[in-house]
Amino acid sequence: MQTLLLNPDSWGDLMIDANGNIAVADSPYSLAQDVCCAIRTFTGDLWYYQQIGIPYYGVIFGEKPNLTIVRDYLEKAALSVPRVVKAKATIFTFVNREITGQVVVTDINGVTNGVNF
C-alpha cells in the first residue's frame, strides 16, 4: 500500500521524487507514516471526522496524565489505521511533561514495525 510521502523534518510538507512528481512511500514505511499521523491527530482536527484523534486537550495536555490511559489512546489510534491488526505502545520516559516511547504495530501480513514518539 502507498501513501503520500511527508517530509520527516517538517511533517506537513509533501516530498517530490527525482522526476518532480509528488513522492509516495511504500510499505513498510507507508504504514509507519500512517500510524505516526494517527497518533499525532488531535480530536476535532479532521474536518469531516471530528471524533477521530487523541483528546490531547483536556485529557493529556495541562494535566499529569495517567500513562495507562495515554498508552491506550496511542494503541487505539494505531489500530484505526487500515491494515494494522495489532498495536502495543510502550512509554520509555515521562520527564518534564515530555513523553517518549514507541508503538509497535503488526499489519495484516504479520509484518511488525516500530514507530517512535
C-alpha angles and dihedrals in degrees: 000000000000135000134180109277113243123204104256091212098055098019093207104063123089119231128227126221128229091277094053094255125130105276123236130202123224130208133318092025093045091057092048091049092049090051090050089052091050094052091046094052115106118215107264095023096107110077098214098030105046093164094060119094141046118298095236092157112070097004107048111009116070092016137082093249125215101247092214089059091047090051091050092051091049092050093046090051091049091049090054089069113097113252094023110119101166134029131180120183121201122189112212102181141004107190128151091353092304119122122199128183148111139266113210113201133189121206131212090271093055094253112146123209133173126223118196124211 
